[in-house]
Amino acid sequence: MPKDRFSDYEPAPIPATTSLSEITPDDAADLSEITSALNVGTPGQVRVTMQDGTIGDVFVSAGVVFPLRAARVWATGTTASNIRALF
């Protein structure tokens, strides 16, 4: 399971982003950290495994911050590109 830097906090509005990381979608590996949000460069669909283990597809627009506590971004089912994790 990836590290969750917000595990000691009660659920609340997303704090300001302090760092980001490029994401390469991968069907076999979790992210190194759970995200606080995602951002994409091109619109499309992103298949994610959420912090609670549920898997689903989200539809994203380019340049918009999507508050998602994602543990994995899947290659299969993901059509958006230039995906970034925000922390």
C-alpha positions as CSV (number, residue, x, y, z in Angstrom):
1,M,0.0,0.0,0.0
2,P,1.4,3.4,-0.9
3,K,2.3,6.0,1.8
4,D,-0.5,8.3,2.8
5,R,1.0,11.6,3.9
6,F,-2.5,12.8,5.1
7,S,-3.4,9.7,7.1
8,D,-3.2,11.6,10.5
9,Y,-5.7,14.2,9.3
10,E,-9.5,14.2,9.5
11,P,-11.1,14.5,6.0
12,A,-11.3,18.1,5.1
13,P,-11.0,20.4,2.1
14,I,-7.9,19.8,0.0
15,P,-4.9,21.7,1.4
16,A,-2.8,23.8,-1.0
17,T,-0.6,21.7,-3.3
18,T,3.0,21.7,-2.2
19,S,4.5,19.3,-4.7
20,L,3.7,17.4,-7.9
21,S,4.9,14.3,-9.7
22,E,4.5,12.9,-13.2
23,I,2.4,9.7,-13.4
24,T,3.0,6.9,-15.8
25,P,-0.2,4.8,-15.7
26,D,0.6,1.2,-14.7
27,D,-1.7,-1.8,-14.3
28,A,0.6,-3.6,-11.9
29,A,2.0,-1.0,-9.5
30,D,0.6,1.4,-7.0
31,L,1.8,5.0,-6.8
32,S,4.5,5.7,-4.2
33,E,2.1,8.1,-2.4
34,I,-1.6,8.6,-2.3
35,T,-2.5,11.7,-4.2
36,S,-4.5,14.6,-3.0
37,A,-5.5,15.5,-6.5
38,L,-4.8,14.8,-10.2
39,N,-4.3,17.1,-13.2
40,V,-4.1,16.2,-16.8
41,G,-2.7,17.9,-19.9
42,T,-5.2,16.3,-22.3
43,P,-8.8,15.5,-21.5
44,G,-10.1,11.9,-21.3
45,Q,-10.8,9.1,-18.9
46,V,-8.5,8.1,-16.0
47,R,-9.0,4.7,-14.3
48,V,-7.9,4.8,-10.7
49,T,-7.8,2.7,-7.6
50,M,-8.9,5.0,-4.8
51,Q,-7.5,5.1,-1.2
52,D,-10.3,2.8,0.0
53,G,-9.5,0.2,-2.7
54,T,-12.4,1.0,-5.1
55,I,-11.6,1.0,-8.8
56,G,-13.4,3.3,-11.2
57,D,-13.1,5.7,-14.1
58,V,-13.2,9.4,-13.8
59,F,-13.6,11.8,-16.8
60,V,-11.2,14.7,-16.6
61,S,-10.7,18.0,-18.4
62,A,-7.3,19.4,-19.2
63,G,-5.9,22.0,-16.7
64,V,-8.5,21.2,-14.0
65,V,-7.5,20.0,-10.6
66,F,-9.5,16.9,-9.6
67,P,-9.5,16.1,-5.8
68,L,-8.8,12.4,-5.9
69,R,-7.1,10.3,-3.2
70,A,-5.7,7.8,-5.8
71,A,-3.4,4.9,-4.9
72,R,-3.0,3.7,-8.5
73,V,-3.5,5.1,-12.0
74,W,-4.2,2.3,-14.5
75,A,-2.9,2.1,-18.0
76,T,-5.9,0.0,-19.2
77,G,-8.9,2.3,-19.4
78,T,-6.9,5.6,-19.2
79,T,-7.1,7.8,-22.2
80,A,-6.1,11.1,-20.7
81,S,-2.3,11.9,-20.9
82,N,0.3,14.1,-19.3
83,I,-1.1,13.1,-15.9
84,R,0.3,14.7,-12.7
85,A,-0.2,13.8,-9.1
86,L,-0.6,16.8,-6.8
87,F,0.3,16.5,-3.1
